[in-house]
Amino acid sequence: MIRLFVGLGNPGPDYDGTRHNAGFWWLDGVANVLNAPLHMDKSYHGLVARTSVNGQTVWLLEPQTFMNLSGKSVAALAQFFKIPPQEILVAHDDLDIVPGEAKLKLGGSHAGHNGLRDIHAQLGTDQYWRLRLGIGHPGNKAEVIHWVLKKPPLDHRIAIDQAIDRSLKALPALLDGDMEQATRLIHTSKPPRPKPPRPLPKAADTAPIP
């Protein structure tokens, strides 16, 4: 089962609502579902909640170290409570996935994500679970930093929020350790296809009414 849920982002009002904080948005949803309010805990350098599910202690964590030092917070809590990497799930923004979709995976490259890079280094392994929340790509590598630190347009934010809501339906499976079912729920829970545009009226139908 997942015993430590982590959401990545940057603290402070200057970063509130920016794409890089998608992990925070997801963890806020988990805290709401589990009725586990987050509180600052300096011992773990982040906002922390502790709750019990089916007799098992579950931790929620939003590192307040800024993205590049996320591993400092994750490792502090995981090591103190002896939570192995395979029982950690990290939710984060992902440039390679379109807004409105999410993907679950175990291990693999950090793909240039500085939060994951530091978690890799601090845990000494890449073998933890990630929930990749799509934020889309600006199309130009030089614009990536500006892109992730900027608020998405309303339609993208709505799509991201909808993906978060759908992925939260997999929370019971994640808590049970049924990762196959959780993956199935998250990967098959896609946004509805947009309706095709209505055909334009024929020229005769557009004549002004006398």
C-alpha positions as CSV (number, residue, x, y, z in Angstrom):
1,M,0.0,0.0,0.0
2,I,1.0,3.6,-0.3
3,R,1.9,5.0,3.1
4,L,3.3,8.4,2.1
5,F,1.5,10.6,-0.4
6,V,3.6,13.6,-1.6
7,G,2.5,16.6,-3.7
8,L,5.2,18.7,-5.2
9,G,5.2,22.5,-5.7
10,N,6.7,25.8,-4.6
11,P,5.4,27.5,-1.4
12,G,4.3,31.1,-1.2
13,P,1.8,33.4,-2.9
14,D,4.1,34.2,-5.8
15,Y,3.8,30.5,-7.0
16,D,0.2,29.9,-6.0
17,G,-1.8,28.7,-9.0
18,T,1.3,28.1,-11.2
19,R,1.6,24.9,-13.3
20,H,4.5,23.6,-11.2
21,N,2.2,23.4,-8.2
22,A,-0.1,20.8,-9.7
23,G,1.2,18.2,-7.2
24,F,0.1,20.5,-4.4
25,W,-3.4,20.7,-5.9
26,W,-3.6,16.9,-6.0
27,L,-2.5,16.4,-2.5
28,D,-5.0,19.0,-1.3
29,G,-7.6,16.8,-2.9
30,V,-6.3,13.8,-1.0
31,A,-6.3,15.7,2.3
32,N,-9.9,16.7,1.7
33,V,-11.0,13.1,0.8
34,L,-9.3,11.7,3.9
35,N,-10.4,14.6,6.1
36,A,-6.7,15.1,7.1
37,P,-5.8,18.8,7.3
38,L,-2.2,19.7,6.6
39,H,-0.1,21.5,9.2
40,M,3.4,22.9,9.1
41,D,6.0,20.5,10.6
42,K,9.5,21.9,10.6
43,S,10.9,18.5,11.4
44,Y,10.0,17.4,7.9
45,H,10.3,20.8,6.2
46,G,6.7,20.8,4.9
47,L,3.0,20.7,5.4
48,V,2.1,17.3,7.0
49,A,-0.9,15.3,7.9
50,R,-1.2,12.0,9.6
51,T,-4.2,9.8,9.4
52,S,-5.2,6.2,9.8
53,V,-6.9,4.1,7.0
54,N,-7.9,0.5,7.8
55,G,-5.7,0.5,10.9
56,Q,-2.6,1.6,8.9
57,T,-0.9,5.0,9.4
58,V,-0.9,7.2,6.2
59,W,1.1,10.4,5.8
60,L,0.5,13.3,3.5
61,L,3.3,15.8,2.7
62,E,3.7,19.0,0.7
63,P,7.4,20.0,0.9
64,Q,7.9,23.7,1.7
65,T,11.6,23.6,0.6
66,F,11.0,24.9,-2.9
67,M,11.0,22.4,-5.8
68,N,14.7,21.9,-6.2
69,L,15.0,20.6,-2.6
70,S,11.9,18.5,-2.4
71,G,14.0,15.4,-1.6
72,K,15.1,17.0,1.7
73,S,11.5,16.9,3.0
74,V,10.5,13.6,1.5
75,A,13.6,11.8,2.8
76,A,13.3,13.3,6.3
77,L,9.8,11.9,6.8
78,A,10.3,8.6,5.0
79,Q,13.5,7.7,6.7
80,F,12.3,8.6,10.2
81,F,9.2,6.4,9.9
82,K,11.0,3.8,7.9
83,I,8.7,4.0,4.8
84,P,10.3,2.2,1.9
85,P,10.4,4.0,-1.5
86,Q,7.9,1.5,-3.0
87,E,5.3,2.8,-0.5
88,I,5.7,6.4,-1.5
89,L,3.7,8.2,-4.2
90,V,4.8,11.6,-5.5
91,A,2.3,13.7,-7.5
92,H,3.9,16.2,-9.8
93,D,3.4,18.3,-13.0
94,D,4.5,16.7,-16.3
95,L,5.3,18.5,-19.5
96,D,5.0,15.4,-21.7
97,I,1.3,14.9,-20.9
98,V,-1.5,17.1,-22.1
99,P,-3.7,19.0,-19.6
100,G,-6.6,16.7,-18.6
101,E,-4.7,13.5,-18.4
102,A,-2.7,11.7,-15.6
103,K,-0.4,8.7,-15.6
104,L,0.8,6.4,-12.8
105,K,4.2,4.8,-12.9
106,L,6.9,3.2,-10.7
107,G,10.5,4.3,-11.2
108,G,12.2,5.7,-14.2
109,S,14.0,8.9,-15.1
110,H,13.3,12.2,-13.5
111,A,13.1,13.6,-17.1
112,G,14.6,16.9,-16.0
113,H,12.1,17.6,-13.3
114,N,14.1,19.2,-10.5
115,G,11.8,18.0,-7.7
116,L,12.1,14.4,-8.8
117,R,15.8,14.8,-9.4
118,D,16.3,15.8,-5.7
119,I,14.1,13.0,-4.5
120,H,16.1,10.5,-6.5
121,A,19.3,11.8,-4.9
122,Q,18.0,11.9,-1.3
123,L,16.3,8.5,-1.4
124,G,19.1,6.9,-3.3
125,T,16.7,5.3,-5.7
126,D,14.1,6.0,-8.4
127,Q,11.9,3.1,-7.3
128,Y,9.0,5.1,-5.9
129,W,5.6,5.7,-7.5
130,R,4.8,8.9,-9.4
131,L,1.5,10.4,-10.4
132,R,2.2,12.5,-13.5
133,L,-0.3,15.3,-13.9
134,G,-0.3,16.7,-17.5
135,I,0.3,20.4,-17.9
136,G,1.3,20.3,-21.6
137,H,4.5,21.7,-23.2
138,P,5.1,25.2,-24.6
139,G,6.6,23.7,-27.7
140,N,10.0,25.4,-27.1
141,K,12.5,24.1,-24.6
142,A,13.8,27.6,-23.9
143,E,10.3,28.5,-22.6
144,V,9.9,25.6,-20.2
145,I,10.9,27.5,-17.0
146,H,8.6,30.4,-17.8
147,W,5.8,27.9,-18.7
148,V,5.9,25.9,-15.4
149,L,6.1,29.0,-13.3
150,K,3.1,30.6,-14.9
151,K,-0.6,30.2,-14.2
152,P,-2.3,28.1,-16.9
153,P,-5.2,29.6,-18.8
154,L,-8.6,28.8,-17.5
155,D,-9.4,26.0,-19.9
156,H,-6.1,24.2,-19.0
157,R,-6.7,24.7,-15.2
158,I,-10.2,23.2,-15.5
159,A,-8.8,20.2,-17.4
160,I,-6.0,19.7,-14.8
161,D,-8.6,19.9,-12.0
162,Q,-10.8,17.4,-13.8
163,A,-7.9,15.0,-14.2
164,I,-7.2,15.4,-10.4
165,D,-10.8,14.7,-9.5
166,R,-10.8,11.6,-11.7
167,S,-7.5,10.3,-10.4
168,L,-8.8,10.6,-6.8
169,K,-11.2,7.8,-7.6
170,A,-8.1,5.5,-7.5
171,L,-7.3,6.5,-3.9
172,P,-8.9,3.4,-2.3
173,A,-6.9,1.1,-4.6
174,L,-3.7,3.1,-3.8
175,L,-4.4,2.7,-0.1
176,D,-5.0,-1.0,-0.6
177,G,-1.8,-1.5,-2.5
178,D,-3.7,-2.6,-5.6
179,M,-1.5,-0.7,-8.0
180,E,-2.8,-2.6,-11.0
181,Q,-6.3,-1.5,-10.3
182,A,-5.1,2.1,-9.5
183,T,-3.2,2.2,-12.8
184,R,-6.2,1.0,-14.7
185,L,-8.5,3.6,-13.1
186,I,-6.2,6.5,-13.7
187,H,-5.1,5.5,-17.3
188,T,-8.6,4.7,-18.5
189,S,-10.2,7.8,-16.9
190,K,-9.8,10.2,-19.8
191,P,-11.6,13.5,-20.4
192,P,-14.7,13.2,-22.5
193,R,-14.2,13.7,-26.2
194,P,-15.3,17.2,-27.3
195,K,-18.5,17.4,-29.3
196,P,-18.0,18.1,-33.0
197,P,-18.9,21.7,-34.0
198,R,-22.4,22.2,-35.3
199,P,-22.5,22.7,-39.1
200,L,-22.8,26.2,-40.2
201,P,-26.2,27.1,-41.6
202,K,-26.6,27.3,-45.4
203,A,-26.4,30.6,-47.1
204,A,-30.2,30.7,-47.6
205,D,-30.7,30.2,-43.8
206,T,-28.6,33.2,-43.0
207,A,-30.6,35.8,-44.9
208,P,-31.8,38.6,-42.7
209,I,-35.4,38.4,-41.5
210,P,-37.5,41.0,-43.2
